[in-house]
């Protein structure tokens, strides 16, 4: 089995992790993880009684090659289950993992995605926007001129296609992205900011751009999902 294991942002993972994940951790000794330190800390927080030092971890990040991945699988016994963990959130959704999933399908290894908190879906759910037609855009461009053009394009898609637009940013660049959104989206365009989801500091608010300008939140180093859309209320 290849298990896709979601990791919560919450310090106390026991509050949001389903019992099924604890059961799988109890029987899984091999892991492909984006960050070994994060994965070890997450497993320890579940209080399963597993000795983390007895588990085997291989780094799986955006730079991992097919050759490296194949070498990892050669070191794992054929009968063993494998867990995939991103640094936070769901593996293979805006995080590394899809390469290993594709490899598992090719080798006829059963792939099991596990239920867990996805910040992207939680933000959409909490936004009040159209959940029937939406696009996840990943990260917008780092270069400012290109980013502004993308902001204008996603707003066009919102109104022409009635398509909710979802995107994220590296936390230390959140404030720069928010400044560009407020400067280049129309005043009556609606923006949902979903920050620190599943933690005690969670904030999910939908306002017009004009209203956000009256009180701009501090998002520096706060994991955040941005959603541009239109509520049924107009």
C-alpha positions, 0 to 999 in steps of 0.5 A: 500500500502507498498511503497519502497521509495529510499533516495538520498545521495545528500543534496538537494534531490529535484534534483534527487527525482521524483515528484511521491515520493513527492505525496506519502509522502503527503498521507503517515503517517506511515514509517518503516525506518532504521534511524528515524533521516535520514528519518525525514530529507529527508522528510523535504528536499522535502518541501511538507509542511508535519509536520514531528512531525505528522508522525509515524516512526518505526525502521526497521534495520537488527536486527529487528525480525519478532515479532517486525515487526508484532507488528509494523503492529498491530499499523498501521491502516489497511487502511493506506499506509506505506513507507519504507526507508533505510538510503540511497539508495533503500530499500531492496537492500543492505539495510534492508527492505526485511523482511517487503516486505515479510510480506506485500506479506504474508498479501496480502498488495500491494507492490509498488517499486518506481523509484529512484537512486540505487548506485549499478545500477548507478555504473554499468551503469557508469562503461562501463562493461558488463551489461548483466551478473553481480553479486552484492556481497554485502560486502566482508569479514572483516577478511583480509585473507578471503577478499583477497580470495574473491577478487581472486574468484571474479576476476576468475568469471569475466574471466571465466563467463564474469560476472561483479562483484559489491560490496560495503564496509562500508565507513570508511573501503574503503581505506583498501578494495581498498589497497587489490584490488590493491594488489591482482587483476592483473595489467590489470584487470579493476576497476571502482570506483563510489563514492558519486553518485548523489552528487556534489562530484560524481566520476565515473572512470574506470581504470586498476589496474596498472593505479589506483596504479599511483594515488590512490584516498582517499575514507575514509568515502566516500560512494563508489561502487566498480565494477570489470569488462571488457570493450568492448574496452578490 
